[in-house]
Amino acid sequence: MNHAIVTTITDRCKRCYSCIRECPAAAIRVVDGQAKVIEERCISCGHCVKVCSQDAKQIFSEIDIVFDLLRTNKVVAIVAPSFAASFPENYKRVPTALRKLGFTQVVETAFGADLIANHYSEILKSEADKTIISSACPAVVSFIQKYYVELVPNLAKVVSPMIALGRYLKQELGDEIKIVFIGPCVAKKHEAVDDEVYGVIDAVLTFHELKEMFDEKQIEINSLEESEFDPPHAMMGKAYPLAGGLLKTTDINDDVLEKDIIVVEGKKKVLEIIEEIAHNNINAKFTDILFCEGCISGPAIDTTLNYYSRREKVIDYIQEKINNVDRRVWKSNLYNARKLNLIRNFKADNQRRPMPDEEKIREILAQTKKFTPKDELNCGACGYETCREYAIAIAKGLAEKEMCLPYLIDELRTAYENLSNTQEQLRIAEKLASIGQLAAGVAHEINNPLGTILLYTSMLKKELEKYYNDDRYKADFELIIEEANRCKNIVSNLLNFARQGKLNLREFDVKNSVEDVLKPFTVNPSYRNIDFILDAANNDCKIVADEDQLKQVFINVIKNACDAMSESEKKLLKVNVNCADKEVTIEFSDTGIGIPKENQNKIFTPFFTTKSIGKGTGLGLAISYGIIKMHKGNITFTSEEGKGTIFKITLPKNQLSNG
């Protein structure tokens, strides 16, 4: 076969996975969100075509091939008996329309069903030791060849009605004629090019394709005269498109109470019966199986009628025509075909993929965040009935993790949160940058007047001390000097915040730096009731960074944590240092009052503080933020009111390797 029968139009595929739910052969692989048909696994049943609401599945068209054949003037059309359901109002004009297209003869495929009837009877008599499976439905045949190879010997070694009639016509009319089958079945396109029967049928058209050809040639079927099919005419073979129709053409008893005969139609029941036969749970001698609910429900039937209306139309056609057939001529045609070869063999084409082991299945389930059976929602959104089946499909290379809707939603939520955090960090960075520029200008302008105030205040204080010995004046001048120095410290911090200074990089042990910073706090009387714990899992945690600036960050964070615990009953500050291959993480966890939600987005904003006047400038964390960002690191926090706050600092281990 040089072409795929069913393919996906990628631009139309919308991740609904309906085709995956419907495909009985697991012949659809999702790649980058597109449901693509795996040609070697496809059985051409066409069910994916029927369920695709976006028309994203297309059937290989043979319209151009047929138009080329019609130029030879020796082309016979053989029409499936379900045509009465596809052309419910005009079925008597179909032969006329086909001749107008250029077909030299138009014959009912139903006669092929009459031809093979006796062969089924003979097979049942000669092979009574196993359950015989009818081989007329090419989708059923292909499914068994690919996925139940052990049942290939159970297939009745008889050609389908299409092949039977094709061989008959070439025997009667000569091998030079071309034969085009027309019907509702997609799998017939696959059967026509099967090596065992290749060359009998030259092209296969669906009813939909036929109507396209009528439109292209502007053939108005309503305006045509009625006409009959060309001989040979069929008898009960006309019932073939109905469930159990094949049995009507044979002498096989199809009584409902006869347990040796089973008639099955529809995908779900077909899968069940084949599974039962494979496990030797069925003792029936014969099973007549159709993948669709009769051929009148074929994927290319191309009609708006429901199942029961289609069935009624075909039955009406049978009853109308059956009595007009000359039985003597019919029997004569069958007799003349007695030496016609209607036997065929079937080859296994195993497409089963090995079952993954339990460890692999659990690993894949875990990747989609399904760690326990309760996590397996079995929602079916991925196209598979259970999460386990879905995991197996991934292991077999037939699916991808992104098909799981709950997993995808969770991933999108995480991505959204990360994006929100990034946007917030960008907002803070932009805000700090603009404030920094302003702060630098203000600091330089204030610094000079402050220096003058300090200088002249000191001079006045010394002059007054020479002539007056009054503590009142001395205290006033000392207050002026103290407040001026406080202003100068604020200005100094402003400059530190605003500067884009260079880092003084060197290698040092971050754990030792944290220990150095903690020591003064542990002996400070103001913090004597606080328990300080340093937890460093790695003995050696060396990084390349600016140690002095990072120490300033650690001091700012620790001081804020200690101040936050001033009213807490339990006072515990835990510092955790974790050193990985490429980065180091330092966490400062306190048991303080926590940060109110309304203040959390202001934490790194300059001059924002909840401390009383004179206790803080609100620049410590803003400066810390800038220092960490200069190190290409990250500083974040989580806080719960009444329980405490955790500040997390992440730094790359080597600033040189990070640009």
C-alpha positions in Angstrom: 0.0 0.0 0.0 1.5 3.3 -1.1 -0.7 5.6 0.9 -2.5 5.9 4.2 -6.2 5.4 4.1 -7.0 7.7 7.0 -4.9 10.7 7.9 -5.2 13.8 10.1 -5.5 17.4 8.9 -3.3 18.9 11.6 -4.7 22.5 11.2 -8.1 21.2 12.3 -7.2 19.0 15.2 -8.3 20.6 18.4 -7.1 18.2 21.2 -10.5 16.8 21.9 -9.1 13.2 21.7 -12.5 11.8 20.4 -10.7 9.7 17.8 -8.5 8.1 20.5 -11.7 7.1 22.5 -13.2 5.6 19.4 -10.2 3.9 17.8 -10.4 0.2 18.6 -6.8 -0.4 17.5 -5.0 2.3 19.5 -3.8 3.5 16.1 -3.6 7.2 16.9 -0.6 8.8 18.5 -0.7 12.3 19.9 2.4 14.3 18.9 2.6 17.9 20.0 -1.1 18.0 20.6 -2.0 16.6 17.2 -3.8 13.2 16.9 -1.9 11.5 14.1 -3.0 8.1 12.6 -0.3 5.4 12.8 -0.6 3.9 9.3 0.7 0.4 10.2 -1.6 0.0 13.2 -4.7 1.5 11.5 -7.4 -1.1 10.5 -9.3 1.6 8.4 -12.5 1.1 10.2 -13.3 4.8 9.9 -14.7 5.2 13.3 -12.4 8.2 14.0 -13.8 9.9 10.9 -17.3 9.5 12.2 -16.7 11.0 15.6 -14.4 13.9 14.6 -16.6 17.1 14.8 -13.8 19.2 13.3 -13.5 17.2 10.1 -9.8 16.7 11.0 -9.8 13.1 9.7 -9.7 12.6 6.0 -10.1 9.5 3.9 -7.8 8.9 1.0 -9.7 10.0 -2.1 -9.7 7.9 -5.3 -11.9 10.3 -7.4 -9.0 11.3 -9.7 -8.0 7.6 -10.1 -11.6 6.7 -11.1 -11.8 9.6 -13.6 -8.6 8.4 -15.2 -10.1 4.8 -15.4 -13.3 6.1 -17.0 -11.3 7.4 -20.0 -10.7 3.8 -20.9 -14.4 3.2 -21.6 -14.2 -0.3 -20.1 -15.1 0.4 -16.4 -17.7 -1.6 -14.4 -19.2 -0.1 -11.2 -20.2 -2.6 -8.5 -22.4 -1.0 -5.9 -22.9 -2.1 -2.3 -26.6 -2.9 -1.5 -26.6 -0.2 1.2 -26.8 2.4 -1.6 -30.5 2.5 -1.0 -29.8 4.1 2.4 -27.4 6.7 1.0 -29.7 7.7 -1.8 -33.1 7.1 -0.1 -35.2 9.2 -2.5 -33.3 8.5 -5.7 -31.9 4.9 -5.4 -33.7 3.9 -8.6 -31.9 6.5 -10.5 -28.4 5.6 -9.2 -27.6 3.1 -12.1 -28.6 5.8 -14.6 -26.3 8.4 -12.9 -23.4 6.0 -12.9 -23.8 5.3 -16.6 -23.9 9.0 -17.2 -20.5 9.3 -15.4 -19.1 6.9 -17.9 -19.4 3.4 -16.4 -20.2 0.8 -19.1 -21.9 -1.5 -16.7 -23.4 -1.1 -13.2 -23.8 -4.3 -11.1 -24.9 -5.1 -7.6 -22.1 -6.3 -5.3 -24.9 -8.4 -3.6 -24.4 -11.1 -6.2 -20.9 -11.6 -4.7 -22.6 -12.4 -1.4 -24.6 -15.1 -3.2 -21.4 -16.5 -4.8 -19.7 -17.1 -1.4 -22.7 -18.4 0.5 -22.1 -22.1 -0.1 -18.4 -21.8 0.8 -19.4 -20.8 4.3 -21.6 -23.8 4.6 -18.8 -26.1 3.5 -16.2 -24.5 5.8 -18.5 -25.0 8.8 -18.9 -28.7 8.0 -15.2 -29.3 7.4 -13.8 -27.2 10.3 -16.0 -28.1 13.2 -13.1 -28.1 15.7 -12.9 -24.3 16.1 -15.0 -21.1 16.0 -15.1 -19.8 12.5 -15.1 -16.0 12.1 -16.6 -14.5 9.0 -14.1 -12.7 6.8 -16.4 -10.5 4.8 -15.7 -7.4 7.0 -12.2 -6.1 6.1 -12.0 -4.1 9.3 -12.6 -7.2 11.4 -10.0 -9.1 9.3 -7.4 -6.4 9.7 -8.0 -6.1 13.5 -7.4 -9.8 14.0 -4.4 -9.9 11.7 -2.8 -7.0 13.7 -3.9 -7.6 17.3 -5.2 -11.2 17.7 -2.8 -13.1 15.5 -3.6 -16.3 17.3 -7.1 -16.1 15.7 -5.9 -15.7 12.1 -6.5 -19.5 11.5 -10.1 -18.9 12.7 -10.9 -16.6 9.8 -13.1 -18.2 7.1 -10.8 -18.6 4.1 -13.3 -17.0 1.8 -13.1 -13.8 -0.1 -15.5 -10.9 0.6 -18.5 -10.3 -1.7 -16.6 -7.4 -3.3 -13.7 -9.6 -4.3 -16.0 -12.5 -5.3 -17.9 -10.3 -7.7 -14.8 -8.8 -9.0 -13.3 -12.2 -9.9 -16.6 -13.3 -11.5 -16.8 -10.2 -13.7 -13.2 -10.5 -14.9 -13.8 -14.1 -15.7 -17.0 -13.3 -17.7 -15.9 -9.9 -19.3 -12.2 -10.4 -19.5 -9.2 -9.2 -17.4 -8.9 -6.0 -19.3 -12.0 -4.5 -17.7 -11.6 -2.1 -14.8 -13.8 -2.5 -11.7 -14.7 0.2 -9.2 -16.4 -0.7 -6.0 -18.8 1.9 -4.5 -20.0 1.6 -0.9 -20.1 3.0 2.6 -16.9 1.3 3.9 -13.5 2.9 4.3 -11.8 -0.5 5.0 -12.6 -1.6 1.5 -9.9 0.7 0.2 -7.4 -1.2 2.3 -8.8 -4.6 1.3 -8.5 -3.7 -2.4 -4.8 -3.4 -2.2 -4.2 -6.4 0.0 -1.5 -8.7 -1.5 -3.8 -11.7 -1.4 -6.5 -10.1 -3.7 -4.6 -7.3 -5.3 -5.6 -6.5 -8.9 -9.2 -7.6 -8.7 -10.6 -4.2 -7.7 -9.0 -1.2 -9.5 -10.5 1.5 -7.3 -12.8 2.0 -4.3 -15.2 4.9 -3.9 -17.2 5.9 -0.9 -20.8 7.1 -1.4 -19.5 10.6 -0.3 -16.9 10.5 -3.1 -19.5 9.4 -5.6 -21.7 12.4 -4.8 -18.7 14.6 -5.2 -18.2 13.2 -8.7 -21.9 13.8 -9.5 -21.5 17.4 -8.4 -18.2 17.9 -10.4 -19.9 16.6 -13.6 -23.1 18.5 -12.8 -25.2 15.4 -12.8 -28.6 16.2 -11.3 -29.7 12.7 -10.1 -33.3 14.0 -9.5 -33.8 14.8 -13.1 -32.6 11.4 -14.4 -34.8 8.4 -15.4 -35.0 5.3 -13.4 -33.2 2.2 -14.6 -32.1 -1.3 -13.4 -28.8 -2.7 -12.6 -27.0 -4.8 -15.2 -26.8 -8.6 -14.6 -25.9 -10.7 -12.8 -28.8 -10.0 -10.4 -28.6 -10.9 -6.8 -31.1 -12.7 -4.5 -30.7 -12.7 -0.7 -27.2 -11.3 -1.1 -29.0 -8.0 -1.0 -29.4 -8.5 2.7 -25.7 -8.5 3.3 -25.5 -4.9 4.7 -27.9 -5.8 7.5 -26.6 -7.6 10.7 -26.9 -11.3 10.1 -27.4 -10.7 6.3 -24.6 -13.0 5.4 -26.5 -15.9 7.1 -29.5 -15.2 5.0 -27.6 -16.2 1.9 -26.5 -19.6 3.4 -28.2 -22.7 4.7 -26.8 -21.9 8.2 -29.5 -21.7 10.9 -29.6 -18.3 12.5 -32.3 -19.0 15.0 -31.9 -16.9 18.2 -31.9 -20.1 20.3 -29.2 -21.7 18.2 -26.1 -21.2 20.4 -23.7 -22.4 17.6 -24.3 -19.2 15.7 -23.5 -15.7 16.9 -24.2 -12.5 15.1 -22.3 -9.5 16.3 -22.3 -5.9 15.1 -20.8 -2.6 16.5 -17.4 -1.8 17.8 -17.9 -2.5 21.5 -19.5 -5.9 20.9 -17.0 -6.9 18.3 -14.1 -6.2 20.7 -15.8 -8.2 23.4 -16.6 -11.3 21.2 -13.0 -11.4 19.7 -11.6 -11.2 23.3 -13.9 -14.0 24.4 -12.9 -16.2 21.4 -9.2 -15.6 22.0 -9.7 -16.8 25.6 -11.7 -19.9 24.5 -14.7 -18.7 26.3 -17.0 -19.1 23.3 -18.0 -22.5 22.0 -20.0 -21.3 19.0 -19.2 -22.8 15.6 -19.6 -19.6 13.7 -19.6 -15.9 14.4 -20.8 -13.4 11.8 -19.0 -10.1 12.8 -19.4 -6.6 11.4 -17.4 -3.7 12.9 -20.2 -1.3 12.2 -23.8 -1.7 13.1 -24.3 -3.3 9.8 -22.9 -1.9 6.6 -25.8 0.6 6.6 -23.8 2.3 9.4 -20.5 2.4 7.5 -18.4 5.6 8.2 -19.0 6.8 4.6 -22.7 6.0 4.3 -23.3 9.8 3.8 -26.9 10.2 4.8 -28.8 12.0 7.5 -31.2 9.1 8.1 -30.9 7.4 11.5 -30.1 3.7 11.8 -33.7 2.5 11.7 -34.6 4.6 8.7 -31.6 3.3 6.8 -32.5 -0.2 7.7 -36.0 0.3 6.5 -34.9 1.7 3.2 -32.7 -1.3 2.5 -35.4 -3.7 3.4 -37.9 -1.9 1.2 -35.4 -2.1 -1.7 -34.9 -5.9 -1.1 -38.6 -6.6 -0.9 -39.2 -4.6 -4.0 -36.5 -6.2 -6.2 -36.2 -9.8 -4.8 -39.3 -11.1 -6.6 -38.3 -9.6 -9.9 -35.2 -11.8 -10.1 -35.4 -14.8 -12.5 -34.3 -17.6 -10.2 -33.4 -19.9 -13.1 -31.0 -17.3 -14.5 -29.7 -16.6 -11.1 -29.0 -20.3 -10.5 -27.4 -20.6 -13.9 -25.0 -17.8 -13.1 -24.0 -19.5 -9.8 -23.5 -22.8 -11.6 -21.3 -21.2 -14.3 -19.2 -19.8 -11.5 -18.7 -23.1 -9.7 -15.0 -23.3 -10.7 -14.3 -19.7 -9.7 -11.6 -19.4 -7.0 -13.3 -17.8 -4.1 -10.7 -19.0 -1.5 -8.1 -16.8 0.1 -5.5 -17.0 2.9 -4.8 -14.5 5.7 -1.4 -13.5 7.1 -0.6 -12.3 10.5 0.7 -8.7 10.7 1.4 -8.4 14.4 1.3 -4.8 15.6 1.1 -5.5 19.3 3.5 -3.6 21.4 5.1 -5.2 24.5 3.3 -4.5 27.8 5.3 -2.2 30.0 6.3 -3.5 33.5 4.5 -2.3 36.6 7.4 -0.2 37.7 7.3 1.7 34.4 3.6 2.2 34.6 3.9 3.6 38.2 6.7 5.9 37.1 4.6 7.4 34.3 1.6 7.8 36.6 3.8 9.6 39.1 5.0 12.0 36.3 1.4 13.0 35.9 1.0 13.4 39.7 -0.9 10.2 40.3 0.8 8.6 43.2 -2.1 6.6 44.7 -5.2 5.0 43.3 -7.2 7.9 44.6 -5.2 10.3 42.4 -6.4 8.3 39.3 -9.6 10.2 38.4 -10.3 8.1 35.3 -12.1 11.1 33.8 -11.5 10.0 30.3 -10.4 13.4 29.1 -7.3 12.0 27.6 -9.3 9.6 25.4 -8.5 6.5 27.5 -11.0 5.0 29.9 -8.6 4.8 32.8 -5.5 6.6 34.0 -3.7 3.3 33.9 -4.6 2.6 30.3 -3.3 6.1 29.5 0.0 5.4 31.3 0.4 2.2 29.4 -0.3 4.1 26.1 2.5 6.6 27.0 4.9 3.7 27.7 4.0 2.2 24.3 4.7 5.5 22.6 1.1 6.2 21.8 0.4 9.1 24.0 2.0 12.1 25.8 1.7 13.5 29.3 0.1 16.7 28.2 -3.1 14.8 27.2 -4.1 14.5 30.8 -6.4 17.4 31.5 -6.1 17.5 35.3 -2.3 17.3 35.0 -2.3 20.0 32.3 -4.5 22.2 34.4 -2.1 21.8 37.3 0.8 22.6 35.1 -0.9 25.7 33.7 -1.7 26.8 37.3 1.9 26.4 38.3 3.0 28.2 35.1 0.5 31.0 35.9 1.8 31.3 39.4 5.4 31.4 38.2 4.4 34.1 35.6 2.6 36.1 38.3 5.7 35.9 40.6 7.9 36.9 37.7 5.7 39.8 36.9 5.6 40.9 40.5 9.4 40.7 40.7 9.7 42.7 37.5 7.3 45.3 38.9 9.3 45.5 42.1 12.6 45.8 40.2 11.2 48.6 38.0 9.9 50.4 41.1 13.1 50.0 42.9 15.1 51.2 39.9 13.1 54.4 39.6 13.2 55.0 43.4 16.9 54.3 43.4 17.5 57.0 40.8 15.5 59.5 42.8 17.1 58.4 46.1 20.6 58.9 44.6 19.8 62.5 43.6 18.2 63.4 46.9 21.0 61.8 48.9 23.6 63.8 47.2 21.7 67.0 47.6 21.0 66.4 51.4 24.5 65.1 52.2 26.2 68.5 51.9 23.8 70.5 54.1 24.0 67.8 56.7 27.7 68.0 56.8 27.5 71.8 57.2 25.0 71.4 60.1 27.2 68.9 61.9 30.3 71.0 61.4 28.8 74.3 62.7 26.8 72.5 65.5 30.1 71.0 66.8 31.8 74.4 66.6 29.0 76.2 68.5 29.0 73.4 71.1 32.8 73.9 71.7 32.4 77.7 71.9 29.6 77.5 74.3 31.5 75.1 76.6 34.2 77.7 76.9 31.9 80.4 78.3 28.9 78.5 79.8 28.8 75.5 81.9 25.0 74.8 81.4 24.0 71.2 80.7 20.8 72.4 79.1 22.6 73.9 76.1 25.0 70.9 76.0 22.0 68.4 75.8 20.4 70.5 73.1 23.5 70.5 70.9 24.0 66.8 71.4 20.4 66.1 70.3 21.0 68.2 67.1 24.2 66.3 66.4 22.6 62.9 67.1 19.6 63.6 64.8 21.9 65.0 62.1 24.0 61.8 62.3 20.8 59.8 62.0 20.0 61.7 58.9 23.5 61.1 57.6 23.1 57.3 58.2 19.8 57.4 56.3 21.5 59.2 53.4 24.3 56.6 53.5 21.7 53.8 53.2 20.0 55.6 50.4 23.3 55.7 48.5 23.9 52.1 49.2 20.4 51.3 47.9 20.7 53.4 44.8 24.3 52.5 43.8 25.0 50.0 41.0 28.3 49.1 42.6 30.6 46.3 41.5 30.8 43.1 43.4 34.0 42.2 45.1 34.0 38.5 44.2 36.0 35.9 46.1 35.5 32.3 47.2 34.2 31.8 50.8 32.2 29.3 52.8 28.7 30.7 53.1 28.1 28.5 56.2 30.9 30.2 58.0 29.6 33.6 57.0 26.2 32.9 58.5 27.9 31.7 61.7 29.9 34.9 61.9 26.7 37.0 61.4 24.8 35.0 64.1 27.4 35.3 66.9 26.7 39.0 67.8 23.0 38.3 67.9 23.4 35.3 70.3 25.3 37.5 72.8 23.2 40.6 72.4 21.1 41.1 75.7 18.2 42.4 73.6 17.8 39.0 72.1 18.8 36.8 75.0 15.4 35.0 75.0 15.7 33.9 71.4 16.9 30.4 70.5 19.2 30.5 67.4 19.7 27.3 65.4 21.9 26.9 62.4 21.3 23.8 60.4 23.9 23.2 57.7 23.6 19.8 56.0 26.8 20.2 54.1 30.1 20.7 55.9 31.6 22.5 52.9 29.5 25.1 51.1 31.8 27.4 49.2 30.5 30.0 46.8 32.0 32.8 44.7 30.3 36.1 45.7 30.7 39.4 47.6 30.9 38.2 51.2 30.6 41.6 52.8 27.5 42.5 51.0 25.9 39.1 51.6 26.7 39.5 55.3 24.8 42.8 55.2 21.8 40.9 53.7 22.0 38.2 56.4 22.2 40.9 59.2 19.1 42.7 57.8 17.0 39.6 57.6 18.1 38.3 61.0 17.5 41.6 62.7 14.0 41.9 61.2 13.2 38.3 62.4 14.4 39.1 65.9 12.4 42.3 66.1 9.3 40.4 64.8 9.5 37.9 67.7 9.6 40.6 70.5 6.0 39.8 71.5 6.0 36.0 70.7 5.8 33.4 73.5 8.0 31.0 71.6 11.1 32.7 70.2 13.0 30.6 67.7 15.1 31.6 64.7 16.3 28.7 62.6 18.7 29.2 59.7 19.0 26.4 57.2 21.9 26.3 54.7 21.5 23.8 51.8 24.3 23.5 49.2 23.4 21.9 45.9 25.6 21.4 42.8 25.0 24.8 41.2 23.3 26.9 43.9 23.0 27.5 47.6 19.8 28.1 49.5 19.6 29.9 52.9 16.3 29.9 54.8 15.6 32.1 57.8 12.6 30.8 59.7 11.2 32.8 62.7 8.2 32.3 65.0 7.3 36.0 65.0 4.0 37.7 64.4 4.1 37.3 60.7 3.5 39.8 57.9 -0.1 40.9 57.3 -1.3 40.1 53.8 -2.0 43.8 53.0 1.7 44.5 53.7 3.3 41.6 51.9 3.6 43.3 48.5 5.4 46.3 50.1 8.1 44.4 51.9 10.9 45.3 49.5 9.7 48.9 49.0 12.1 51.5 50.3 11.1 53.4 53.4 8.2 51.0 54.2 8.4 49.9 57.8 6.0 48.8 60.5 8.5 49.7 63.3 8.1 52.8 65.4 9.8 56.1 64.6 13.5 55.9 65.1 13.6 52.1 65.1 14.0 51.6 61.4 14.4 53.3 58.1 12.6 50.8 55.9 15.7 50.4 53.7 17.1 47.1 55.0 15.1 44.7 52.9 15.1 47.0 49.9 19.0 47.1 50.0 19.0 43.3 50.6 16.8 42.8 47.5 19.2 44.8 45.4 22.3 43.0 46.6 20.7 39.6 45.9 19.6 40.6 42.4 23.2 41.9 41.7 24.3 38.3 42.6 21.7 37.0 40.0 20.0 35.3 42.9 16.5 35.4 44.3 15.0 36.4 47.7 11.4 35.4 48.5 9.3 34.9 51.6 6.2 33.1 52.9 4.4 34.4 56.0 1.4 33.4 58.1 0.1 35.9 60.7 0.6 34.7 64.2 2.9 31.9 63.2 6.0 33.4 61.6 7.8 34.1 58.4 10.3 32.3 56.3 12.8 34.2 54.1 14.4 32.2 51.4 17.6 33.3 49.6 18.9 31.4 46.6 22.3 32.2 45.1 24.3 30.7 42.2 27.5 29.1 43.6 29.7 30.8 41.0 29.0 34.4 39.8 31.7 34.1 37.1 29.9 31.2 35.4 26.6 33.1 35.5 27.8 36.1 33.5 
